[in-house]
Amino acid sequence: MSEALDRKRLFLVGNLSIFMIGLGFAVRASIASDIQADIFNQMNLARSAALVGEVLGATFIGFALTLLFGSALVDKVGMRAMMLFSALGYIGGSLAVAIASFMPLSGITYWLIYIGFLLTGLGWGAVEAASNPMITAVYPDEKTRRLNILHAWWPAGVVVGGLAGLAFSALDLPWQANLLMLIVPGLLLAYLTLSTIFPESERVQSGVSYGDMFRELFRAPSYFIWFFAMMITAATELAPGQWVDLALTNIVGMPGIWVLIYVSTLMFVMRHFAGAIAKYVSSVGLLFCSCVLAAIGLYALSISKSPLAAFAAATVWGMGVCFLYPTMLSVVSERYTRGGALFLGLTGFAGGLSIQFLLPKMGAIFDTAKIEAAGGVARLASLEGAEMLAVLRYASVESFQSVAILPLLLLPVFGMVWWRDRVTAAYKNDSAT
């Protein structure tokens, strides 16, 4: 590795980039209900939640596409180019959505919002494509610890974005102020990126060729277990987080963004201890325990009747999901070193792909449930006050419960791998003795 590399500065760039995408996540969660109320309810009341799900889903399409292609190309175009692309995506995407909100309502409004969220999603994916292989390259012996600390800045961004959204609302500022806030870290990231020397990836440093990296997909078919597992773990964390303000506001009667802020604070703290915990239960054991807690927490959130119950359930959910995403990346990097940035990117792509499908599905479940509870589309349009609130509460519960079962699907997978790893380790120890 070159002597010119500054590991602390690289870690700072990585942390800022992850902070920016976490901030963007909170902004989208904060403004989802505003976009529905101010724009999509006026365009199509019966399908307004589905339309919100579609434009939010565009973020994850961009995220998935950049990870799919960017991870394969990051060694060719360079980590600096990927980081710069990310900064520009967040700046341009935020401006596009803000501009759309002031336009006369039309099909163009929908598509400009869609494109704006797509651009931020492309920027999000570019961060993941560059930052994860960057950290594994400069900290090859501390992957679980460093990746969890790196991704601790995701919930830090969520906390700042969530609190800023609440402050803007309390000050009666337009919700578009949330979008303009994203421009600041975008500009700072662009500046730091242009003045930082980036490393070669771990794959390049180890002498594995570009072709060998791709051939590893066929040499290590077991990787696809982790690919599909990531689809479920990412959906367990990110989809409810993106939907929480809209849903829990109806279920509990308080701004759901407070729950997201609380959970994100919990995640920020706990991710700093992932390395120590993994030493006792292993990375896969940590994933198993996390899925159990995530399932319990999600279901408890959907049936919460009060803010206190919601925060208690959110504690369990937060403890469950906080380690899932970065630990999945760590496990893949540790087990498939020859796969390099490609395997890390494909793993993130799997997560983005699943959420892109899940968010519109949650929106469709929400819309179907609210029409059912109201007694038809015509009746829904006439509801007001307590009657409308009751319909929205029912629809919110139905949409949230739809994802509670997801982490349970992974328990047999993680349990078997965890058991196999322990048996293999015990056999090696016996043989050495």
Beta strands, then each sheet from edge to edge (+ up, - down):
end
